[in-house]
Amino acid sequence: MFNALQKRKVELFAILYVVALFCPFLLKSFSQEWAAFGGTVIWLVASTGYFFAYLRVVSGLPKADRYFVTWSISTYFPQILFKAALFFAIVMLWLLS
């Protein structure tokens, strides 16, 4: 499992990721086109960034805990966001293609 420092890092990345998910809604007040394009790009970059940042923190864990923290049943919010980030990244790549 995570130690205190790793837990703070993962929670900070989760907060930044959630803030990035709300950015397109702020852009919508300025321009509909910017919100559509910018939202897709922002969500793609944020999802990929969070995915790799989470994996980077998890790489510091013992090998036995890595699978549990990444792919087991999700009850911890950053762990749920990790799985959602992978889904969002795939969907955004599909939308851009």
N, C-alpha and C positions, 0 to 999 in steps of 0.2 A: 504494500500500500504506500501511499504518498507520505513523505515526512512533511513537517510544517512548511519548509521553504518551497518544496515542490507544490504543495497544496496552494500556497499563496500565488505562485506563478501561474498555475493552471486557472485559478479563479480570476486573476487579473486578465489573462488572455480571454477567458469566457466573457468577462464584462466588456472588453474591447470589441469582441466579436458581436455581441448583442447590440452595442452602440452602432457598429457598422451596418447591422441589418436595418436599423431605423433611418439611416442616412437618405435612402431614396425617397422616403416620405417627406423629409425636409426639402429635398430638391423639387418635389412636386409643387410646392408653393411658388417656385420661380418659373418652372417650365415643365410642361408635360413630356416633351421630347428628351430633355436632360434627365428627367426622372426615369424614363424607360431605359435609355441607353446607359446612363450612369449607374442606375440601380443594378443592372445586369453585370456591369464591370466591377462595381464595388462588391457585390455579393460573391462574384467569382474570386476576386482577389482575397477578400476576407475569409471565405470558406477554405481556400487553399492555404492561406497563411495560418489560420487556426489549426487546420489539420496537421500541418507540419510542425507547428509550435508545440502542439500537444504530444506528437510523437517524439519530439526532441526531449521534452520533460520526461516522458515515459522511458526513454532510452537509458535514463539514469537509475531506473529501478532494477532490482534483481530479476533475472530471467524468468523465474517462476511467477512473479507478479505482473509481468508485462502483458500477458494474454488476458489475465483477469481484469486489469485496468482498462484495456482497450476494447476487447470484443465480448466480454461476458455480459450478463444481465446488467442493464444500466439503472442505477439508482442515484448516482451522483450527477448533478446538473452539468458540470463540464464534460463528463463522459457521454451524456446524452447529446450535448452539442457537438462532440467529436463525431458521432455517427450522423448527426444532421448535417454537419459541414461536408462530409463526404457525399451525401445525397445532394445537397445544394450545389456543390461543385460540378457534379455530373449533370445535373439539370441545367445549370448555367452554360456549360460547354455545349450541351445539346441545343439550347436556345440560340447561342451565337453561331452555330454551324448552319 
